[in-house]
Amino acid sequence: MTERRAEGGADRRILDRISEMVAAERDLRAALAEGRIDPLTEHRELNDLEEQLDQCWDLLRQRRARADAGEDPDMAGVRSIEEVERYES
């Protein structure tokens, strides 16, 4: 039971980070709409956030798949952007 709680804690931290990045995306779009940043800056920063989000979702999927298979979810690791994007296409 303790192991399951620890796993949930790590997953919760990943989900919290995802929520933070989604909020940052909204802030960037608002900043563009309000003229506080230019479109190039918004595009560049959104692209960075989207890549990080893809990595977080991939890590969460890896952890859940390992847990479902009876393996240690802590053995999952963050994959490179190139690897994650290849899986999503």
Summary of the structure (lengths in Angstrom):
residues: 89
radius of gyration: 16.0
end to end distance: 36.9
largest distance: 50.8
contacts: 219
relative contact order: 0.13
helix: 82%
strand: 0%
